[in-house]
């Protein structure tokens, strides 16, 4: 009897297991179904990208691009003045190189606009206007042909760089959030260029210009005495 009960229990367990497997199979998508889900996910992602264009975050992103498009063009106008005002050849070369890089950045921003289906448009950026104006005032307030002017010019240029770095870093993050991968890649290229320019300016200042500017101060103090 016990043997019969054991067999019956085994049969019952086996049947329960089969039933569980059937239920599990019914819940689990077959391979074809998984592929369909993947395709639907891709469609939903594309739809999501289109939908975000109506959202506040996308508009904020677009406004940021317009600000930087204006800023880069405005910087192009002032860099030749800064080069002309600079004393040392290294700093003059740095401003000339940055002018060429900025031209490429303007073109790259146009590609960013295109990648998100928008036309390039500049929006007045009061922040960059103020920073650039301060740099122009430095030229008026410092003596021509001095290391002090070069030191001041570097600081002014780095203020511009730091504004651009902060702006592009934010735009890269927004592009990634909005799943605008092409835009994010292009903006990240510009961000790296801005960071490199900032480091180059620091190297120029610390290698000689700041030291010679300090010597000029000592000479002026001696003349006063």
Buried (B, 14 or more C-beta within 10 A) or exposed (E): EEEEEEEEEEEEEEEEEEEEEEEEEEEEEEEEEEEEEEEEEEEEEEEEBEEBBEEEEBEEBBEBBBBBBBBBBBBBEBBEBBBEBBBBEBBBBBBBBBBEBBBEBBEBBBEBBBBBEBEBEBBEBEEBEEBBEBBBEBBEEBEEEBBBBBBBBBBBBBBBBBBBBEBBBBBBEBBBEBEBEEBBBBBBEBBEBBBEBBEBBBEBBEEEBBEBBEEBEEEEEEEEE
